[in-house]
């Protein structure tokens, strides 16, 4: 008979709705992580985390088949108390979400039997699934080949990650940051490029003449400003006529503790608010809208804006 600690641990495992969903799906069928991800509409990393906890509790087992792992209910190694508790929980479940999961499971098993190729299996959800070498970084580096840039200013450049990508496609890249330490790191990272220069300076008072740049970047920089309108005005000032400003920033949120942990000076922006600031700087807005949402809590949204100087 399990002791108090073992009982509490087991109850804790079964207290999570996602783990109950996974156990219900695996009750009488083996499924891969990819199949469980498609059935539940959950991120692959989250499914894998819950499966690991279920395996640690001896509630599920895994079996390798080539490059895939298949999971199933571990009836042989499950303790008597765990088996009884799961039968009690499973027998009393009557939920629309679980019924939907079961229908999707049958579709997944049918797709497996038809031996669909991987692209066919994940069609419509391809970005949610891992494929060897298929990353956003690899995609971005491939698309960079289409760029032909003139003079670029990276405001809040940090240690030069963006400049490293753009320098081979630009006539000049100027890195500006308020921190001497990160500029020193950027110099070390980018020492092989002769067309990159470095500046310690304030985004609210840029040390450049008007019209100096064809493109200006404010990538995840405005959250470090208590005066974002002034920062945008300065970016517009140093743009040449016809030049473009790219802004990527957090959408408005309420997570003050996280903002403080990263030294943010504001809680992001509404798209309309950012658009108003761009317009006030006499820039012609081409795009200003939420462009992505993080897949982990607290699910921050990101706004992307492009604006051009007439």
HELIX and SHEET records of a PDB file:
HELIX    1   1 UNK A    4  UNK A   14  1                                  11    
HELIX    2   2 UNK A   17  UNK A   26  1                                  10    
HELIX    3   3 UNK A   33  UNK A   40  1                                   8    
HELIX    4   4 UNK A   44  UNK A   56  1                                  13    
HELIX    5   5 UNK A   80  UNK A   91  1                                  12    
HELIX    6   6 UNK A   96  UNK A  113  1                                  18    
HELIX    7   7 UNK A  118  UNK A  121  1                                   4    
HELIX    8   8 UNK A  126  UNK A  128  5                                   3    
HELIX    9   9 UNK A  136  UNK A  143  1                                   8    
HELIX   10  10 UNK A  144  UNK A  146  5                                   3    
HELIX   11  11 UNK A  161  UNK A  166  1                                   6    
HELIX   12  12 UNK A  167  UNK A  169  5                                   3    
HELIX   13  13 UNK A  180  UNK A  189  1                                  10    
HELIX   14  14 UNK A  222  UNK A  224  5                                   3    
HELIX   15  15 UNK A  228  UNK A  237  1                                  10    
HELIX   16  16 UNK A  256  UNK A  261  1                                   6    
HELIX   17  17 UNK A  271  UNK A  280  1                                  10    
SHEET    1   A 3 UNK A  31  UNK A  32  0                                        
SHEET    2   A 3 UNK A  68  UNK A  73 -1                                        
SHEET    3   A 3 UNK A  60  UNK A  65 -1                                        
SHEET    1   B 7 UNK A 196  UNK A 200  0                                        
SHEET    2   B 7 UNK A 170  UNK A 177  1                                        
SHEET    3   B 7 UNK A 149  UNK A 155  1                                        
SHEET    4   B 7 UNK A 213  UNK A 219  1                                        
SHEET    5   B 7 UNK A 239  UNK A 250  1                                        
SHEET    6   B 7 UNK A 301  UNK A 309 -1                                        
SHEET    7   B 7 UNK A 283  UNK A 293 -1                                        
END                                                                             
